[in-house]
């Protein structure tokens, strides 16, 4: 079954509608993950029936909401998904970000406005105070620009202060940035970041575990931080007070076994005390972006190898040593078509899909492989060859 409204938007799959029904049941994410693991898909889970749902721990009220979801909320989610730039990824899907699977409480699904492939990129979370000093914002911009130019995706929370500075500098540098927010993917908070939100949705990715229309609530932000930490290889705290939410992100990153970096500051600056606390607790002190790049090199190599294996398995290809583009011309017709469609001038995803006749998912998957191999350069959602 496909949902398509009278305005002629993009069709929404029955699997996506089933995911929305499960989410709007209000059942805890842990129970929904268990339900999806048992049945393999949201469609199968929704078709299982009330007795089965109850056996997985869903309350009577949650079971009722799966059967009879609130019509307005369901329709809002379905309408949002009609946009070709809007995506919903469920826990059981192959496209679910692999690093996020490893955290203690992964979200059961993700709403993404923008490019979902960015969630597979090696990322650094750059976080800090909403009331950052001008120097703190300048440091966030400097580190984000340099890390983006080194090939990292810059993740942050789209808050005022350090977050906004990190996102803006990354976009200005032509890098990739992901914003993880504590509201629905269509809700801008704070309002001053409306333009930045739109730019990230167009050139990067805005990510949320909450359905469209969800207003920002205080309790959503600590849970948002676990996603931010979970998507990233490391968290860099630029400037933070003693009670800053950035410290929550750092703690969650450490709990997930990820690196935590912190910038030192003046002993007279209250916005530096959170960083100094992290340093006393074992965070790595950094003064230059290159120190972060060098510290993360082994993790980046390990992640690239794992992702190549995952993508090869998804494509049904053998996993192993990367082959040069010239070999693909003979051994992999799809890669050969894409390589010929790529030029030294940047091309958009839509242009590559039109030139190759491949699906957007196929092109995105192959572009990620090429990018990890250092053969393709992304910039503002456009791709060009490096060499050859």
C-alpha positions in Angstrom: 0.0 0.0 0.0 1.2 3.5 -0.8 -0.1 6.7 0.7 -0.4 9.6 -1.8 -2.4 12.7 -1.2 -4.4 14.7 -3.8 -1.6 17.2 -4.2 0.6 14.6 -6.0 3.4 14.4 -3.5 6.0 11.5 -3.3 4.4 8.2 -2.5 4.9 7.0 1.1 5.4 3.3 1.6 3.3 1.1 3.9 6.4 0.4 5.9 6.9 4.1 6.6 3.2 4.4 7.6 3.6 1.4 9.9 6.6 2.9 11.5 4.6 6.1 12.2 1.8 4.0 13.7 4.2 2.3 16.1 5.9 5.5 17.1 2.5 7.3 17.8 1.5 4.4 20.0 3.7 6.0 22.7 5.3 2.7 23.6 8.9 2.8 24.9 11.6 2.6 22.2 13.0 -0.5 23.8 9.7 -2.4 23.4 9.3 -1.2 19.8 12.8 -2.3 18.9 12.0 -5.7 20.4 8.8 -5.9 18.4 10.6 -4.9 15.2 13.4 -7.5 15.9 10.7 -10.2 16.4 8.9 -9.5 13.1 11.6 -8.1 10.9 9.6 -5.1 9.6 7.1 -2.5 10.8 4.5 -3.8 8.4 4.7 -7.3 9.9 4.8 -5.9 13.5 1.6 -3.9 12.9 -0.1 -6.9 11.3 0.7 -9.2 14.3 -2.2 -8.1 16.4 -3.0 -7.0 19.9 -2.2 -10.3 21.6 1.3 -10.3 20.1 1.8 -6.6 20.9 0.9 -7.3 24.5 3.3 -10.2 24.7 6.0 -7.8 23.8 5.1 -5.5 26.7 2.9 -2.9 25.0 0.2 -1.5 27.3 -3.5 -1.7 26.4 -3.4 2.0 25.5 -0.4 1.6 23.3 -2.1 -1.4 21.5 -5.2 0.7 21.0 -3.1 3.5 19.4 -1.4 1.1 17.0 -4.8 0.1 15.8 -6.3 3.6 15.9 -3.6 6.2 15.7 -4.5 9.9 16.1 -5.5 10.8 12.5 -4.1 14.3 12.5 -0.7 13.3 13.8 -0.4 10.4 11.4 -1.4 12.6 8.5 1.2 15.2 9.4 3.9 12.6 9.3 2.8 11.2 6.1 2.5 14.6 4.5 6.0 15.5 5.6 7.4 12.3 4.1 6.0 13.2 0.7 8.9 15.6 0.2 11.7 13.8 -1.7 14.2 15.4 0.7 12.5 13.9 3.7 13.3 10.4 5.0 12.3 7.9 7.8 14.8 5.2 8.7 13.6 2.4 11.0 15.6 0.3 13.4 15.5 -2.8 11.2 16.6 -1.1 8.0 20.1 -1.6 6.5 20.4 2.2 6.1 20.2 2.7 9.9 23.5 4.4 11.0 25.9 1.6 12.2 27.6 3.7 14.9 24.3 4.6 16.4 23.3 0.9 16.8 26.1 0.6 19.3 24.8 3.0 22.0 22.9 1.9 25.0 19.5 3.2 24.0 19.4 3.7 20.2 16.3 5.4 18.8 13.8 3.2 17.1 13.6 5.4 14.1 15.1 8.6 12.7 13.4 11.4 10.7 15.9 13.1 8.4 15.6 16.2 6.3 18.5 16.1 3.9 21.0 13.5 3.0 20.8 10.3 5.1 24.1 9.1 3.8 25.8 11.7 5.9 24.9 9.7 9.0 27.4 7.1 7.8 30.2 9.5 7.5 33.1 9.8 10.1 31.8 12.6 12.3 33.0 14.8 15.1 30.4 16.3 17.4 31.3 19.9 18.1 29.4 21.2 21.2 29.5 23.9 23.8 27.6 26.7 25.5 24.6 28.4 24.1 26.0 31.6 25.8 29.5 31.2 24.4 31.9 34.0 24.3 33.0 35.5 21.0 36.3 33.6 21.4 34.4 30.4 22.0 32.4 30.8 18.8 35.6 31.6 16.9 37.2 28.5 18.2 34.2 26.4 17.2 34.3 27.9 13.7 38.0 27.3 13.4 38.0 23.7 14.5 34.8 22.9 12.5 36.2 24.4 9.3 39.5 22.5 9.6 37.9 19.2 10.6 35.5 19.5 7.7 38.3 20.2 5.3 40.0 17.1 6.7 37.0 15.0 5.6 35.0 14.8 8.8 31.3 15.5 9.0 30.6 18.1 11.7 27.6 17.2 14.0 26.0 19.5 16.5 22.7 20.4 18.0 21.6 23.5 16.1 21.4 25.5 19.4 22.6 29.1 19.7 26.3 29.8 20.5 28.9 27.1 19.8 26.4 24.8 17.9 25.4 27.5 15.4 29.0 28.6 14.9 30.1 25.0 14.1 27.3 24.4 11.6 27.7 27.8 9.9 31.5 27.5 9.5 31.2 24.0 8.1 28.7 25.1 5.5 30.8 28.1 4.6 33.8 25.7 4.1 31.7 23.4 1.8 31.8 20.6 4.3 29.2 18.2 5.6 27.2 18.9 8.7 24.4 17.1 10.6 22.1 18.8 13.1 20.5 16.6 15.7 17.6 18.4 17.3 15.2 18.0 20.2 12.0 18.7 18.3 10.3 17.5 15.1 12.5 17.7 12.0 10.3 20.6 10.7 10.3 22.6 13.9 13.0 25.4 14.2 14.4 26.0 17.7 15.6 28.6 18.5 13.7 30.7 16.0 16.8 32.7 15.2 18.3 29.6 13.5 15.5 29.4 10.9 17.8 30.2 8.0 20.6 27.9 9.3 18.0 25.0 9.8 16.9 25.4 6.1 20.5 25.5 4.9 21.4 22.3 6.7 18.3 20.5 5.5 19.4 21.5 1.9 23.1 20.9 2.1 23.5 18.5 5.1 21.0 16.7 7.3 18.6 17.6 10.1 17.9 14.6 12.3 15.3 13.9 15.0 13.8 10.9 16.7 10.5 12.9 17.1 7.8 13.0 14.4 7.0 16.2 12.5 5.2 18.8 14.5 6.7 17.9 17.8 7.4 21.0 19.9 10.8 21.3 21.8 10.5 20.2 25.4 13.1 20.4 28.0 13.3 16.6 28.5 14.0 16.1 24.8 17.4 17.7 24.8 19.4 15.3 27.0 18.0 12.4 24.9 18.9 14.3 21.8 22.5 14.4 23.1 22.8 10.6 23.2 22.0 10.5 19.4 24.5 13.3 18.7 27.2 11.4 20.7 26.2 8.1 19.2 26.5 9.2 15.6 30.0 10.6 16.2 33.5 9.1 16.5 34.3 11.8 19.0 32.9 14.8 20.8 34.8 18.1 21.0 33.7 20.4 23.8 34.7 23.9 22.9 33.4 26.0 25.8 31.0 25.0 28.5 29.9 26.0 32.0 29.7 23.6 34.9 26.1 22.7 34.2 26.2 22.8 30.4 24.3 20.3 28.3 27.6 19.8 26.4 28.9 17.9 29.4 26.0 15.5 29.1 27.0 14.9 25.5 30.6 14.3 26.5 29.6 11.9 29.2 27.4 9.9 26.8 30.2 9.8 24.3 32.6 8.5 26.9 30.0 5.9 28.0 29.7 4.7 24.4 33.5 4.3 24.2 34.0 7.3 22.0 36.8 9.9 22.3 36.2 13.1 24.2 38.3 16.2 23.5 38.1 19.6 25.3 39.7 23.0 24.7 41.3 24.6 27.7 40.4 28.2 28.6 41.2 31.0 31.0 40.7 30.2 34.7 38.8 33.5 34.9 36.3 32.4 32.2 33.2 30.7 33.7 32.5 29.2 30.3 35.8 27.2 30.5 35.1 25.5 33.8 33.1 22.7 32.2 36.0 21.9 29.8 38.5 22.0 32.7 36.3 19.5 34.6 36.3 17.2 31.6 40.1 17.5 31.4 40.5 16.5 35.0 38.2 13.5 34.4 40.4 12.3 31.5 39.3 14.1 28.4 42.0 14.8 25.8 43.3 18.4 25.8 43.6 19.8 22.3 44.8 23.1 21.0 44.9 22.5 17.2 42.4 20.8 14.9 45.3 18.6 13.6 45.5 17.0 17.0 42.0 15.8 16.6 42.6 14.5 13.1 45.7 12.6 14.2 44.0 11.1 17.3 41.1 9.8 15.2 43.0 8.4 12.3 42.9 4.8 13.6 39.1 5.0 14.2 38.5 6.5 10.8 40.4 3.7 9.1 38.5 1.1 11.1 35.2 2.7 10.3 36.0 3.0 6.6 36.9 -0.7 6.5 33.7 -1.7 8.3 31.5 0.5 6.1 33.1 -0.9 2.9 32.3 -4.4 4.1 28.7 -3.4 5.0 28.1 -1.7 1.7 29.7 -4.6 -0.3 27.4 -7.0 1.5 24.3 -4.8 0.8 25.3 -4.6 -2.9 26.0 -8.3 -3.0 29.7 -7.6 -3.9 32.7 -9.3 -2.4 34.4 -7.5 0.5 38.1 -6.9 0.3 40.7 -4.5 -0.9 39.4 -1.5 -2.8 39.7 -1.6 -6.6 40.7 1.4 -8.6 38.2 3.1 -10.8 39.8 1.6 -14.0 39.0 -1.9 -12.7 35.3 -1.0 -12.1 35.0 -0.2 -15.8 35.4 -4.0 -16.4 34.1 -5.6 -13.2 31.2 -3.5 -12.1 29.0 -1.9 -14.7 27.0 0.2 -12.2 30.2 1.7 -10.7 31.5 2.2 -14.2 28.3 4.1 -15.2 28.5 6.3 -12.1 32.2 7.0 -12.6 31.6 8.1 -16.2 28.7 10.3 -15.0 31.0 12.0 -12.5 33.1 14.9 -13.7 35.7 17.2 -12.2 32.9 19.8 -12.0 30.5 19.2 -9.1 27.3 17.4 -9.9 24.1 17.1 -7.7 22.6 13.8 -6.7 19.6 14.5 -9.0 22.0 15.0 -11.9 23.8 11.8 -11.3 20.6 9.8 -11.0 19.4 11.3 -14.3 22.7 10.6 -16.1 23.1 7.0 -14.8 19.5 5.7 -14.7 20.4 4.3 -11.2 18.2 4.8 -8.1 19.1 7.5 -5.6 19.8 4.8 -3.0 22.3 3.0 -5.4 24.0 6.3 -6.3 24.2 7.3 -2.6 25.7 4.0 -1.6 28.4 4.0 -4.3 29.2 7.7 -3.7 29.9 6.9 0.0 32.2 4.1 -1.0 34.1 6.4 -3.4 34.3 9.1 -0.8 35.7 6.8 1.8 38.3 5.6 -0.7 39.2 9.2 -1.4 38.1 9.2 -5.0 35.2 11.6 -4.7 34.9 15.0 -3.1 31.5 16.2 -1.7 30.7 19.9 -1.3 27.3 21.4 -0.6 25.5 18.2 -1.7 27.4 18.0 -5.0 30.1 15.5 -6.0 33.1 15.6 -8.2 36.0 13.3 -9.1 39.4 13.4 -7.3 42.0 12.5 -9.9 41.5 9.9 -12.7 
